[in-house]
Amino acid sequence: MALVTLACPIKGADVTWQDAPDLRVEDASGLLDAGRAATMLAALGVVLRGRISVAPDLSPGGGAGMSTAALVALARAVGASEDRIAQACLAAEGAVDPLMLDRPDAVVWAPRAAKVLTALPPPPAATIIGGFWGPPERTDANDMRFPPVGDLIAQWTLGPDLPAAAAIATTSAERTTALRGPSGDPTAALATRLGALGWARSHTGPARALVFSPDDVPTGAEAALTQAGFTDVFSFKTGGRP
């Protein structure tokens, strides 16, 4: 399995670490338990101690990368070496987003191996309006039921402009929905109604995104998603090339 990440610079997980004689995790969201924290710290070569506080911006199981974000934040809170973070995340959860990279959206990433397969041109600048549609679904590291996207990655390596990039994302999303469901997803219809260039979805979980030109976002788009049953609706800017 390989993927290209839609980077969201305004959402993540806040993790603090304070020295303490034992290991304790305080996380009302249920995102990071003591067992996974201990595995992460051991893989980083850090002593298994301290009081860890976790506060994610989005709910677990949304497909928005909160699990990896929390682990990366934990690694940085304890001062771990950057070159150990990806493999430590893999040890802790088995499927990893490239959030430890400076440009997670400029690589083809193998999440079950936590490594870069190849570099890509950064995506074009866009405004994203997204949220969650459907119930949470935590990633299963043994789940390999994903559609092939080799042809789409080949197109992406050419550095597509925003309309072409949005079309690639749409095709990928349609393939995932055809294979995995769920039925009744209103995202494609909303994209058409609101004049979006395309749409994207998480491979697992309910995260959905409409892709717009940075200067052409219709008024009321966020309200339209909320009315369609989306939760945690928000907008952000992503991409951009030098």
Helices and strands as residue ranges (DSSP letters): E 13-18, E 23-26, H 34-44, E 50-56, H 66-77, H 82-93, E 107-110, E 115-119, E 126-132, H 150-156, H 162-180, H 187-194, E 198-201, E 207-212, H 221-227, E 231-238
